Structure formats: structure tokens, C-alpha cells
Amino acid sequence: MHGLARIVIATGAIVSGRGDVCRRGVGDGVDVNPTDVGRRARALSVRAPASNSSDRLVLVAALTAGALFRLLPYLERPSLSLDEARLALNIGARSFAGLLLPLAYDQAAPPVFLWAEKTAMLIGGPNEYSLRALPLVAGLLVPALTYVLAVRTAGKRIARLATALTALSPSLVQYSIQLKPYSMDALACVGLLATFVLESGRRPDRGPGPWTTALGTIAVWLSVTAPFVLAAVGMASWRAARGCGRRLAAALGGWGVSFGIVYWAVYRPTAGNPYLNWYWSQRLLTAWIPGLPSRAFWAIRDVLFTSFVSDVFEVRAIPFHVAAVLVAVTVIGVLAWLGWRRLALTGSTAPLLLGGPLAGVFAASLLGAYPIGARVVLFAVPLWMIFVAAGVVRVVSLPPLGRRVTVAVLLGPILAAGQLRNVVRADDPYREGHLRPAVEFIEREATPSEPVYVAAGALPSWTFYTTDWSRPDTARLARMAREGSSGGRAFENGPPRGRRVLEDNEDLVFPLRGRVELLGVADGAPFRAGDPLKQPSDPGWATSEARRIRRVAQPTAWLAATESYGLSDQLDGALRSLGGVRRDSLVGHWVVAARYQFP
């Protein structure tokens, strides 16, 4: 039976509970023979108990809740966030061939993902449903494939817990409903590994078969993190190989050639982007740059905490919150280490296969080639979950009282906090600039002669929602891409420029369907991954921008801005100091749309 068909059949075991997918015992790896099961299970000192109906019930409840946490926000249709709009503008404005070139707005994504999104936009239209459909489907499939992978490498009991943790992971839930490729990275990771363990288990040489070879060749065009996964597959195959040297070499050669082509043609220009290199510089574990221990700690903290609890930026900088983060990261890290040790005692290749992608990411980061951050390492979250689940199983193997107290006291609050975050997000997903209603409000209320000031942070979303995609204004799209990318005057994360004066950027005024479109400029306080706080705005920035608005007002003007770092409040104060009076406004969901009238 082919590898993909076996995956489909195995997925049914998640809710049916009908035995393991493979014909091997708990803790088996891809190179374990059935005769070795007893010896290796005894090495664990305790054999996992058989599954029961309560385990299946808990798993079904977790899968159902995880699906709802993804589907409800998707159906609510929140507006495209800043980064989503940047990527959507590239998808909408470019041809399929154009998507192979370096993207505008300092974006990066694999070509197959971009082509699939382009196809979805052509079929379903330029809306949030079509653009987020692919990440949503990927997010719904990841837990199922995690079960297939975990039951093969760690056993049914660990697989059920790992699947539940994956379904309920806040970071996986968050990126399942965003127009970004990170959810596809996770799908490619567990899909490749699941295909490999299913296919290699029925091969006498324990090496990659034709399905794994073919999918690996395609995966590097779909996911930038696929090479880390394929490297782990190669190492596990080499360790378990039995006369498959030529076949393994052919698979590795095919993967290497495919990755070499896509890297040279697509990824290499993006890798040299100065802004992206600066933005991620604090998330590189480059060995020769001072401060490595600190950068490593904060990077690992972000990855582990976001996987189980919430985004670190949602935690206030007060002692209690900081202590809670450190405790959560410590507990998760210890459980993952205990899980790795449990799987290592089996003597199988499971620790190498599951830990290899993580080791590859850290090795690349030490060389300054790949950052360690919550979203860029999202592909490995299901692997973390398998190790943590194995650690939990090892902990609960202690005497009954210690088992209950340890799990309840250490892991219970962490999981509860993560689910609270999922519930809040599902109930109110409009947290990153719900600009679409603001655009509709302005277009409905504004007169043709009233100018609109578009704050730099709102420029990508404003451009997407004000473009007639049936007949797009290509000149305007090109202008917005030029001014809204790094180096452009309306780039929201631009560098400091010193004290602002009235004449700054007076020419950033353009016609838009009979009215004037005034592009805002950045406040001169850029933020990058790893920085604890955003720096203060340039002196005079708000006053300079308010004067630009005042000069084009006739005598009214509109403001369209997202609520980021209090910049709209700064502009409001400066406009009022010039005699502006807010007459009509729509404020909510991190967006401000307001009409100001001047004397």
C-alpha cells in the first residue's frame, strides 16, 4: 500500500482507537524490529497502559476545540493585518512568474505557497476567505498528521497527548488563520516525517521510498524549513540503513538539486535583504557576536512560551508576569528533555528523526543563517509536543500521588492559560487593525473633495481594500509598494530621521478617484524582533504630520490609522493643537477613522 494511502487510513485511528497504525510496540522507531520491542520496552522501566475510552474522549474533545478555535475566527473574517496585507498585495498585483521575483514590502514566501494563494484569489476573489483558506486547511490537518507521526515513533498513549497539545497550541491556532506560510511549514514538516516513517517501516532497507523522495523534492518549493526536515530524514535513514546507500544518495541528491535551484532563483535575493537581516539580527545565535547566551535564552523563551500560552508581547513587564513566563518555559523545557530521554532509551531513531529538524535550525542560527523566533520555528511545534507528551507520560509513571500532583500543579495552569487565550481570540479576533470597516466608513461618509491621510502603519491594508481588483491601478500599486517598502518614505518601520519640519514629504500627495490621498510617514522609531520596547518617536513627528494634514484640508480631512504604539493618539493631539475638531469617527478593533474640521 502506498505511503499516502496509509496516512489517510491511519488518520482514522485518531477517533476510532483501533490499535496502532504500525505493527510495532510502544516506543518503536523506524529501525526497530518487532522482536526488539520487549527488550526496549523493559528499558523504559514501565510499559504504557492500554488506551481506554476516556483517552479517546479527551482526544476527540481536544480536536473539536482546536478546530473551533480555528474555524470561528476564520468565519468572523477579520481584516488583513499589516503583514498579511503586504503579502496579499504581492499576490494580487503580480503574475505567477512575477511571484518568483523578490517580493515588495520586504516579504518572503515559498513559490508554491504563493502560486496556490494566487490561484485561490483568482477563484474565490480578493477577500479574506479565499486568502486564508490554505493556511486554515493546513492548520486543521497538522494535528491529524501529528498523530500518525507520533503513534509510529512514540506509541499510542504519547501520540494521543501530543495530538491534543498540537490541536490546542495557541501559536498553531493563530497562524492557521493568517495569510502567512508558517502553517504550511508545520504541515510540510509532519507530512514529510509521517510519510517517511510509514513508508520506511515496510521497506527492508529502512530508507526513504519513492513517495518520500518525491514529496521531499517538492517540499523545498513549498516550505523554507523543509531542508531541516529532510536533513533529519537523511540522518535517520543513514543510521538505520541496510544496504540502501545508493538509494539514499539518490534521494539526497534529488533534494539537494531541487533546493539548490529554488534557493538560487528565489530565496537567495531575499536572504540578502538588508532590512530583513536587520530585523532578525537579535534572533540569530551567531557564535562570534557577543551576547549569545542572552539571545539564546530569549529566543527559546519565545518559541516555547508562544507554543503553549500566548504571544510574549501580550505579557506585561511586571515581576509576576515575568516569573510566570520563566516558570512556564522551565516546565515545558524539562518535560521536553524528559521526553527526549524516554524515547532515547528505546534505542530507536525517533529522537534523531524528531529532534533533527530542531538541531538543524539551531546549527543554522549559530552560523547566522536562520533566526530563532516563534513564527519562523512554528514548523517544529508538533515535534516539541511529541517530546513534551513523552515527558508527561514519564512523569505520570511516578507513584500515584506524585503523578497527580506533579501534572496538575506544573502543567495544568500552563495549558489553562493557553486555552484562555484561544477562547479570547476566537471570541474577538479583531486585534491587529480591523481596517476594512474603516475604509467602508470613509468611502461612505467622505465627500469627493475631502482628502484622506493614510498613516504609514495602515498603508498596506488601505491599499488592498481601496483597490478595484477587477481593474487594478497598476501605477498606484507600484507607487504604494515603492513608498511602503524599506527605504520608502511611507515605510512604517523606517529608521530615525531626526527632528521633523513642515516641509518633510510634502510631495506624498496623490489623486485617488477624485479625492486626495496623503501618505503618512513613519515616526522614526523602528522595532525589530528581540527588542524589548519600541523607542520614542522622532521629535516633531506628530506636529509635522498634523501640519501636512492641515495644509491639504478643505477645511476638513480624514485620518485612517491603526492603533499601534499610541501613534494615532499623538496625531490626534497635534491636530487638535492646530484647531482641528473631530466631527465623525469610527474607533474600535485597533483602528481609527476620523474626520477633522479646521477653522
KOLMITOR-48046 format. One record per residue (C-alpha): x, z, y; chain. Coordinates in steps of 0.5 Angstrom, whole numbers. Layout:
BEGIN
+-------+-------+-------+--------+
|  east |    up | north | chaine |
+-------+-------+-------+--------+
|     X |     Z |     Y |      A |
...
+-------+-------+-------+--------+
This chain:
BEGIN
+-------+-------+-------+--------+
|  east |    up | north | chaine |
+-------+-------+-------+--------+
|     0 |     0 |     0 |      A |
|     3 |    -2 |     7 |      A |
|     5 |     4 |    12 |      A |
|     0 |     2 |    17 |      A |
|    -6 |     3 |    12 |      A |
|    -3 |     9 |     9 |      A |
|    -3 |    12 |    16 |      A |
|   -10 |    10 |    17 |      A |
|   -12 |    13 |    10 |      A |
|    -8 |    20 |    12 |      A |
|   -11 |    21 |    18 |      A |
|   -18 |    22 |    15 |      A |
|   -15 |    28 |    12 |      A |
|   -15 |    32 |    18 |      A |
|   -22 |    33 |    18 |      A |
|   -23 |    32 |    10 |      A |
|   -18 |    37 |     8 |      A |
|   -17 |    33 |     2 |      A |
|   -10 |    35 |     0 |      A |
|    -3 |    33 |     3 |      A |
|    -2 |    26 |     5 |      A |
|     4 |    25 |     0 |      A |
|     5 |    28 |    -7 |      A |
|    10 |    33 |    -5 |      A |
|    10 |    40 |    -4 |      A |
|    10 |    44 |     3 |      A |
|    17 |    44 |     7 |      A |
|    18 |    37 |     4 |      A |
|    23 |    32 |     8 |      A |
|    23 |    25 |     7 |      A |
|    29 |    25 |     2 |      A |
|    26 |    31 |    -3 |      A |
|    24 |    29 |   -10 |      A |
|    18 |    33 |   -13 |      A |
|    23 |    36 |   -18 |      A |
|    26 |    40 |   -12 |      A |
|    20 |    43 |    -9 |      A |
|    20 |    49 |   -13 |      A |
|    27 |    51 |   -11 |      A |
|    27 |    49 |    -4 |      A |
|    20 |    53 |    -3 |      A |
|    23 |    59 |    -6 |      A |
|    29 |    58 |    -1 |      A |
|    24 |    60 |     4 |      A |
|    22 |    67 |     1 |      A |
|    15 |    66 |     2 |      A |
|    10 |    60 |     0 |      A |
|     5 |    58 |     5 |      A |
|    -2 |    60 |     2 |      A |
|    -7 |    54 |     1 |      A |
|   -11 |    51 |     6 |      A |
|   -19 |    54 |     7 |      A |
|   -25 |    52 |    10 |      A |
|   -23 |    57 |    16 |      A |
|   -17 |    53 |    18 |      A |
|   -20 |    46 |    18 |      A |
|   -26 |    49 |    22 |      A |
|   -21 |    51 |    27 |      A |
|   -17 |    45 |    27 |      A |
|   -24 |    41 |    28 |      A |
|   -25 |    45 |    34 |      A |
|   -19 |    44 |    37 |      A |
|   -19 |    37 |    36 |      A |
|   -26 |    36 |    39 |      A |
|   -24 |    41 |    45 |      A |
|   -18 |    36 |    46 |      A |
|   -22 |    30 |    46 |      A |
|   -27 |    33 |    51 |      A |
|   -21 |    35 |    56 |      A |
|   -19 |    28 |    56 |      A |
|   -26 |    25 |    56 |      A |
|   -29 |    29 |    61 |      A |
|   -24 |    28 |    67 |      A |
|   -24 |    20 |    65 |      A |
|   -31 |    19 |    66 |      A |
|   -31 |    23 |    72 |      A |
|   -27 |    17 |    75 |      A |
|   -22 |    21 |    80 |      A |
|   -19 |    16 |    85 |      A |
|   -12 |    14 |    83 |      A |
|    -7 |    19 |    85 |      A |
|     0 |    17 |    89 |      A |
|     4 |    14 |    83 |      A |
|    -2 |    11 |    80 |      A |
|    -4 |     7 |    86 |      A |
|     3 |     5 |    86 |      A |
|     3 |     2 |    79 |      A |
|    -3 |    -1 |    80 |      A |
|    -1 |    -5 |    86 |      A |
|     4 |    -8 |    82 |      A |
|     0 |    -9 |    76 |      A |
|    -6 |   -12 |    81 |      A |
|    -1 |   -16 |    85 |      A |
|     4 |   -19 |    80 |      A |
|     3 |   -24 |    75 |      A |
|     5 |   -23 |    67 |      A |
|    12 |   -26 |    69 |      A |
|    13 |   -22 |    75 |      A |
|    12 |   -16 |    72 |      A |
|    19 |   -17 |    68 |      A |
|    22 |   -16 |    75 |      A |
|    24 |   -10 |    79 |      A |
|    17 |    -6 |    81 |      A |
|    15 |    -5 |    88 |      A |
|    14 |     2 |    91 |      A |
|    20 |     5 |    86 |      A |
|    16 |     4 |    80 |      A |
|    19 |     3 |    73 |      A |
|    15 |     2 |    66 |      A |
|    16 |    -2 |    60 |      A |
|    14 |    -9 |    60 |      A |
|     9 |    -9 |    54 |      A |
|     5 |    -3 |    57 |      A |
|     5 |    -7 |    64 |      A |
|     2 |   -13 |    60 |      A |
|    -3 |    -9 |    57 |      A |
|    -5 |    -6 |    63 |      A |
|    -5 |   -13 |    67 |      A |
|   -10 |   -15 |    61 |      A |
|   -14 |    -9 |    62 |      A |
|   -15 |   -10 |    69 |      A |
|   -17 |   -18 |    68 |      A |
|   -22 |   -16 |    63 |      A |
|   -25 |    -9 |    66 |      A |
|   -24 |   -10 |    73 |      A |
|   -19 |    -7 |    78 |      A |
|   -22 |     0 |    77 |      A |
|   -20 |     7 |    74 |      A |
|   -24 |     6 |    68 |      A |
|   -20 |     0 |    66 |      A |
|   -13 |     2 |    68 |      A |
|   -14 |     9 |    65 |      A |
|   -17 |     6 |    58 |      A |
|   -10 |     5 |    55 |      A |
|    -7 |    12 |    56 |      A |
|   -13 |    15 |    54 |      A |
|   -13 |    12 |    47 |      A |
|    -6 |    14 |    46 |      A |
|    -8 |    21 |    48 |      A |
|   -13 |    21 |    43 |      A |
|    -9 |    18 |    38 |      A |
|    -3 |    22 |    38 |      A |
|    -6 |    29 |    35 |      A |
|    -8 |    25 |    29 |      A |
|    -1 |    22 |    28 |      A |
|     2 |    28 |    29 |      A |
|    -2 |    31 |    23 |      A |
|     0 |    25 |    19 |      A |
|     8 |    26 |    21 |      A |
|     7 |    34 |    20 |      A |
|     4 |    34 |    14 |      A |
|     9 |    30 |    11 |      A |
|    15 |    33 |    14 |      A |
|    13 |    41 |    14 |      A |
|     7 |    42 |    10 |      A |
|    -1 |    42 |    11 |      A |
|    -1 |    49 |    14 |      A |
|     4 |    48 |    19 |      A |
|     1 |    41 |    20 |      A |
|    -6 |    43 |    22 |      A |
|    -3 |    48 |    27 |      A |
|     2 |    43 |    30 |      A |
|    -4 |    38 |    31 |      A |
|    -8 |    43 |    34 |      A |
|    -3 |    45 |    39 |      A |
|    -2 |    38 |    40 |      A |
|    -9 |    36 |    42 |      A |
|    -9 |    42 |    47 |      A |
|    -3 |    41 |    50 |      A |
|    -4 |    41 |    58 |      A |
|     1 |    36 |    59 |      A |
|    -1 |    31 |    54 |      A |
|    -8 |    32 |    56 |      A |
|    -6 |    31 |    64 |      A |
|    -2 |    25 |    62 |      A |
|    -8 |    22 |    57 |      A |
|   -12 |    20 |    64 |      A |
|    -7 |    18 |    68 |      A |
|    -4 |    11 |    69 |      A |
|     3 |    12 |    67 |      A |
|     7 |    10 |    61 |      A |
|     8 |    17 |    59 |      A |
|     2 |    18 |    54 |      A |
|     4 |    11 |    51 |      A |
|    11 |    14 |    50 |      A |
|     8 |    20 |    46 |      A |
|     4 |    15 |    41 |      A |
|    10 |    11 |    40 |      A |
|    14 |    17 |    38 |      A |
|    10 |    20 |    33 |      A |
|     7 |    13 |    31 |      A |
|    14 |    11 |    29 |      A |
|    16 |    17 |    26 |      A |
|    10 |    17 |    22 |      A |
|    11 |    10 |    19 |      A |
|    18 |    12 |    17 |      A |
|    16 |    18 |    13 |      A |
|    10 |    14 |    10 |      A |
|    14 |     8 |     8 |      A |
|    21 |    11 |     6 |      A |
|    17 |    16 |     2 |      A |
|    15 |    10 |    -3 |      A |
|    22 |     7 |    -3 |      A |
|    27 |     9 |    -8 |      A |
|    33 |     8 |    -2 |      A |
|    29 |    13 |     3 |      A |
|    31 |     8 |     8 |      A |
|    27 |     4 |    13 |      A |
|    22 |    -1 |    11 |      A |
|    19 |    -8 |    14 |      A |
|    14 |    -4 |    18 |      A |
|    19 |     1 |    21 |      A |
|    24 |    -5 |    22 |      A |
|    18 |    -9 |    26 |      A |
|    15 |    -3 |    30 |      A |
|    22 |    -1 |    32 |      A |
|    24 |    -8 |    35 |      A |
|    17 |    -8 |    39 |      A |
|    17 |    -1 |    41 |      A |
|    23 |    -1 |    45 |      A |
|    19 |    -6 |    50 |      A |
|    13 |    -1 |    50 |      A |
|    17 |     5 |    51 |      A |
|    23 |     7 |    54 |      A |
|    24 |    13 |    50 |      A |
|    23 |     9 |    43 |      A |
|    31 |     8 |    43 |      A |
|    32 |    16 |    42 |      A |
|    27 |    16 |    36 |      A |
|    30 |    10 |    33 |      A |
|    37 |    13 |    33 |      A |
|    34 |    19 |    29 |      A |
|    31 |    15 |    24 |      A |
|    37 |    12 |    23 |      A |
|    41 |    18 |    22 |      A |
|    36 |    21 |    17 |      A |
|    36 |    14 |    13 |      A |
|    43 |    15 |    13 |      A |
|    43 |    22 |    11 |      A |
|    38 |    20 |     5 |      A |
|    40 |    13 |     4 |      A |
|    41 |    11 |    -3 |      A |
|    44 |     4 |    -3 |      A |
|    41 |     2 |     3 |      A |
|    47 |     1 |     7 |      A |
|    45 |    -7 |     8 |      A |
|    38 |    -6 |    10 |      A |
|    39 |     0 |    14 |      A |
|    45 |    -4 |    18 |      A |
|    40 |   -10 |    19 |      A |
|    34 |    -5 |    22 |      A |
|    39 |    -2 |    26 |      A |
|    42 |    -9 |    29 |      A |
|    35 |   -11 |    30 |      A |
|    33 |    -5 |    34 |      A |
|    40 |    -6 |    38 |      A |
|    39 |   -13 |    40 |      A |
|    32 |   -12 |    42 |      A |
|    33 |    -6 |    46 |      A |
|    40 |   -10 |    49 |      A |
|    35 |   -16 |    51 |      A |
|    30 |   -11 |    54 |      A |
|    35 |    -7 |    58 |      A |
|    39 |   -12 |    61 |      A |
|    33 |   -16 |    63 |      A |
|    28 |   -11 |    65 |      A |
|    31 |    -3 |    65 |      A |
|    38 |    -5 |    68 |      A |
|    36 |    -6 |    75 |      A |
|    31 |     0 |    75 |      A |
|    37 |     4 |    73 |      A |
|    41 |     2 |    79 |      A |
|    35 |     4 |    84 |      A |
|    39 |     9 |    89 |      A |
|    32 |    13 |    91 |      A |
|    30 |    14 |    83 |      A |
|    37 |    16 |    82 |      A |
|    37 |    21 |    88 |      A |
|    30 |    23 |    86 |      A |
|    32 |    25 |    79 |      A |
|    39 |    28 |    80 |      A |
|    37 |    35 |    80 |      A |
|    34 |    34 |    73 |      A |
|    41 |    31 |    70 |      A |
|    45 |    35 |    66 |      A |
|    51 |    32 |    68 |      A |
|    57 |    36 |    65 |      A |
|    62 |    34 |    70 |      A |
|    57 |    36 |    76 |      A |
|    57 |    44 |    78 |      A |
|    51 |    48 |    77 |      A |
|    50 |    45 |    69 |      A |
|    47 |    52 |    67 |      A |
|    42 |    53 |    72 |      A |
|    40 |    46 |    72 |      A |
|    39 |    46 |    64 |      A |
|    35 |    52 |    65 |      A |
|    30 |    50 |    70 |      A |
|    29 |    43 |    66 |      A |
|    28 |    47 |    59 |      A |
|    23 |    51 |    63 |      A |
|    19 |    46 |    66 |      A |
|    19 |    42 |    59 |      A |
|    17 |    48 |    55 |      A |
|    12 |    51 |    60 |      A |
|     8 |    45 |    62 |      A |
|     7 |    43 |    55 |      A |
|     4 |    50 |    53 |      A |
|     1 |    53 |    60 |      A |
|     1 |    49 |    66 |      A |
|     5 |    45 |    72 |      A |
|    10 |    49 |    74 |      A |
|     8 |    47 |    81 |      A |
|     2 |    51 |    80 |      A |
|     5 |    58 |    79 |      A |
|     6 |    62 |    86 |      A |
|    13 |    64 |    87 |      A |
|    12 |    71 |    86 |      A |
|    15 |    76 |    82 |      A |
|     9 |    77 |    77 |      A |
|     8 |    69 |    76 |      A |
|    16 |    68 |    75 |      A |
|    16 |    74 |    70 |      A |
|    10 |    71 |    66 |      A |
|    14 |    64 |    66 |      A |
|    20 |    67 |    64 |      A |
|    17 |    70 |    58 |      A |
|    13 |    64 |    56 |      A |
|    19 |    60 |    56 |      A |
|    22 |    65 |    52 |      A |
|    17 |    66 |    47 |      A |
|    16 |    58 |    46 |      A |
|    23 |    57 |    45 |      A |
|    24 |    63 |    40 |      A |
|    19 |    60 |    36 |      A |
|    21 |    53 |    36 |      A |
|    28 |    56 |    34 |      A |
|    25 |    60 |    28 |      A |
|    21 |    53 |    26 |      A |
|    27 |    49 |    26 |      A |
|    31 |    54 |    22 |      A |
|    25 |    55 |    17 |      A |
|    25 |    47 |    16 |      A |
|    32 |    47 |    15 |      A |
|    32 |    52 |    10 |      A |
|    28 |    46 |     6 |      A |
|    35 |    42 |     5 |      A |
|    31 |    36 |     8 |      A |
|    32 |    31 |    13 |      A |
|    26 |    34 |    17 |      A |
|    30 |    38 |    22 |      A |
|    34 |    32 |    24 |      A |
|    28 |    27 |    24 |      A |
|    24 |    31 |    29 |      A |
|    30 |    34 |    33 |      A |
|    34 |    28 |    33 |      A |
|    30 |    25 |    39 |      A |
|    31 |    32 |    43 |      A |
|    38 |    32 |    41 |      A |
|    39 |    25 |    44 |      A |
|    35 |    26 |    50 |      A |
|    40 |    32 |    52 |      A |
|    46 |    28 |    50 |      A |
|    44 |    22 |    55 |      A |
|    43 |    27 |    60 |      A |
|    49 |    30 |    59 |      A |
|    52 |    23 |    60 |      A |
|    48 |    22 |    67 |      A |
|    44 |    17 |    63 |      A |
|    37 |    20 |    63 |      A |
|    33 |    26 |    66 |      A |
|    30 |    32 |    63 |      A |
|    23 |    33 |    66 |      A |
|    16 |    35 |    64 |      A |
|    13 |    28 |    64 |      A |
|    20 |    24 |    62 |      A |
|    20 |    28 |    56 |      A |
|    13 |    28 |    54 |      A |
|    14 |    24 |    48 |      A |
|    17 |    30 |    45 |      A |
|    12 |    35 |    46 |      A |
|     9 |    33 |    39 |      A |
|    16 |    35 |    36 |      A |
|    16 |    41 |    40 |      A |
|     9 |    43 |    37 |      A |
|    11 |    42 |    30 |      A |
|    17 |    47 |    31 |      A |
|    13 |    52 |    34 |      A |
|     8 |    51 |    29 |      A |
|    13 |    52 |    23 |      A |
|    16 |    58 |    27 |      A |
|     9 |    61 |    28 |      A |
|     8 |    61 |    20 |      A |
|    15 |    64 |    19 |      A |
|    13 |    70 |    24 |      A |
|     6 |    71 |    20 |      A |
|     9 |    72 |    14 |      A |
|    12 |    79 |    16 |      A |
|     7 |    85 |    14 |      A |
|     0 |    84 |    16 |      A |
|     0 |    89 |    22 |      A |
|     7 |    86 |    25 |      A |
|     4 |    79 |    23 |      A |
|    -3 |    80 |    27 |      A |
|     0 |    84 |    33 |      A |
|     6 |    79 |    34 |      A |
|     2 |    73 |    34 |      A |
|    -4 |    76 |    39 |      A |
|     1 |    79 |    44 |      A |
|     6 |    74 |    44 |      A |
|     3 |    67 |    43 |      A |
|    -5 |    69 |    45 |      A |
|    -4 |    70 |    52 |      A |
|     0 |    63 |    53 |      A |
|    -5 |    59 |    49 |      A |
|   -11 |    62 |    53 |      A |
|    -7 |    61 |    60 |      A |
|    -6 |    53 |    58 |      A |
|   -14 |    52 |    56 |      A |
|   -16 |    56 |    62 |      A |
|   -12 |    50 |    66 |      A |
|   -15 |    45 |    61 |      A |
|   -22 |    47 |    63 |      A |
|   -21 |    48 |    70 |      A |
|   -18 |    41 |    70 |      A |
|   -24 |    38 |    66 |      A |
|   -29 |    41 |    71 |      A |
|   -25 |    39 |    77 |      A |
|   -20 |    33 |    76 |      A |
|   -20 |    31 |    83 |      A |
|   -14 |    35 |    85 |      A |
|    -9 |    29 |    87 |      A |
|   -12 |    26 |    93 |      A |
|   -19 |    23 |    91 |      A |
|   -19 |    18 |    97 |      A |
|   -24 |    13 |    94 |      A |
|   -30 |    16 |    97 |      A |
|   -26 |    17 |   104 |      A |
|   -25 |     9 |   104 |      A |
|   -32 |     8 |   103 |      A |
|   -34 |    13 |   108 |      A |
|   -29 |    10 |   113 |      A |
|   -32 |     3 |   112 |      A |
|   -39 |     5 |   112 |      A |
|   -38 |     9 |   119 |      A |
|   -33 |     6 |   123 |      A |
|   -34 |     0 |   128 |      A |
|   -30 |    -6 |   127 |      A |
|   -27 |    -4 |   134 |      A |
|   -24 |     3 |   131 |      A |
|   -17 |     3 |   129 |      A |
|   -15 |     7 |   122 |      A |
|    -9 |    11 |   122 |      A |
|    -7 |    11 |   115 |      A |
|    -2 |    17 |   113 |      A |
|     4 |    15 |   109 |      A |
|     2 |    19 |   103 |      A |
|    -5 |    15 |   103 |      A |
|    -2 |     8 |   104 |      A |
|    -2 |     6 |    96 |      A |
|    -9 |     9 |    95 |      A |
|   -11 |     6 |   101 |      A |
|    -8 |    -1 |   100 |      A |
|   -11 |    -1 |    93 |      A |
|   -18 |     1 |    95 |      A |
|   -18 |    -4 |   101 |      A |
|   -16 |   -10 |    98 |      A |
|   -21 |   -15 |    95 |      A |
|   -18 |   -16 |    89 |      A |
|   -22 |   -23 |    88 |      A |
|   -19 |   -26 |    93 |      A |
|   -13 |   -21 |    95 |      A |
|    -9 |   -22 |   101 |      A |
|    -2 |   -23 |    99 |      A |
|     1 |   -23 |   105 |      A |
|    -2 |   -16 |   107 |      A |
|     0 |   -13 |    99 |      A |
|     7 |   -16 |   100 |      A |
|     8 |   -12 |   107 |      A |
|     5 |    -6 |   104 |      A |
|    10 |    -6 |    99 |      A |
|    16 |    -7 |   103 |      A |
|    14 |    -2 |   108 |      A |
|    11 |     3 |   103 |      A |
|    18 |     3 |    98 |      A |
|    24 |     7 |    99 |      A |
|    28 |     4 |   105 |      A |
|    21 |     2 |   108 |      A |
|    18 |     5 |   115 |      A |
|    12 |     8 |   112 |      A |
|    15 |    11 |   105 |      A |
|    12 |    18 |   104 |      A |
|    18 |    21 |   101 |      A |
|    23 |    18 |   106 |      A |
|    30 |    21 |   109 |      A |
|    30 |    25 |   115 |      A |
|    31 |    21 |   122 |      A |
|    32 |    27 |   127 |      A |
|    27 |    28 |   133 |      A |
|    22 |    23 |   134 |      A |
|    20 |    20 |   140 |      A |
|    14 |    16 |   142 |      A |
|    17 |     9 |   141 |      A |
|    18 |    10 |   134 |      A |
|    15 |     5 |   130 |      A |
|    10 |     2 |   135 |      A |
|    10 |    -5 |   131 |      A |
|     7 |    -2 |   125 |      A |
|     0 |    -4 |   127 |      A |
|    -3 |   -10 |   123 |      A |
|   -10 |   -13 |   123 |      A |
|   -15 |   -11 |   118 |      A |
|   -22 |   -15 |   117 |      A |
|   -23 |   -15 |   125 |      A |
|   -20 |    -8 |   126 |      A |
|   -13 |    -5 |   127 |      A |
|    -9 |    -2 |   121 |      A |
|    -4 |     3 |   124 |      A |
|     1 |     5 |   118 |      A |
|     4 |    12 |   119 |      A |
|    11 |    14 |   118 |      A |
|    14 |    20 |   113 |      A |
|    15 |    27 |   116 |      A |
|    22 |    26 |   114 |      A |
|    22 |    32 |   109 |      A |
|    23 |    29 |   102 |      A |
|    22 |    32 |    96 |      A |
|    25 |    31 |    89 |      A |
|    25 |    33 |    82 |      A |
|    28 |    40 |    81 |      A |
|    28 |    42 |    89 |      A |
|    24 |    49 |    89 |      A |
|    21 |    47 |    96 |      A |
|    20 |    42 |   101 |      A |
|    24 |    42 |   107 |      A |
|    20 |    43 |   114 |      A |
|    18 |    36 |   118 |      A |
|    23 |    33 |   123 |      A |
|    22 |    36 |   130 |      A |
|    17 |    32 |   134 |      A |
|    14 |    28 |   128 |      A |
|     7 |    30 |   129 |      A |
|     7 |    29 |   136 |      A |
|    10 |    22 |   136 |      A |
|     5 |    20 |   130 |      A |
|    -1 |    23 |   135 |      A |
|     1 |    19 |   141 |      A |
|     1 |    13 |   136 |      A |
|    -6 |    14 |   135 |      A |
|    -8 |    16 |   142 |      A |
|    -5 |     9 |   144 |      A |
|    -9 |     5 |   140 |      A |
|   -15 |     9 |   140 |      A |
|   -21 |     5 |   144 |      A |
|   -23 |    11 |   145 |      A |
|   -24 |    13 |   138 |      A |
|   -19 |    12 |   132 |      A |
|   -20 |    14 |   125 |      A |
|   -15 |    18 |   121 |      A |
|   -14 |    17 |   113 |      A |
|   -10 |    22 |   110 |      A |
|    -8 |    26 |   103 |      A |
|    -8 |    34 |   104 |      A |
|     0 |    34 |   102 |      A |
|     4 |    40 |   104 |      A |
|     0 |    41 |   110 |      A |
|     1 |    35 |   114 |      A |
|    -6 |    33 |   116 |      A |
|    -6 |    40 |   119 |      A |
|     0 |    38 |   123 |      A |
|    -3 |    32 |   125 |      A |
|   -10 |    35 |   127 |      A |
|    -7 |    40 |   131 |      A |
|    -2 |    35 |   135 |      A |
|    -9 |    30 |   136 |      A |
|   -13 |    36 |   139 |      A |
|    -7 |    38 |   144 |      A |
|    -8 |    31 |   146 |      A |
|   -15 |    32 |   148 |      A |
|   -18 |    29 |   141 |      A |
|   -24 |    32 |   139 |      A |
|   -26 |    31 |   131 |      A |
|   -33 |    28 |   131 |      A |
|   -34 |    25 |   124 |      A |
|   -30 |    27 |   118 |      A |
|   -30 |    28 |   110 |      A |
|   -26 |    33 |   108 |      A |
|   -25 |    35 |   100 |      A |
|   -21 |    34 |    94 |      A |
|   -15 |    34 |    98 |      A |
|   -17 |    28 |   102 |      A |
|   -19 |    28 |   110 |      A |
|   -22 |    22 |   113 |      A |
|   -24 |    24 |   120 |      A |
|   -26 |    20 |   127 |      A |
|   -22 |    23 |   133 |      A |
|   -25 |    21 |   140 |      A |
|   -21 |    22 |   146 |      A |
|   -22 |    22 |   154 |      A |
+-------+-------+-------+--------+
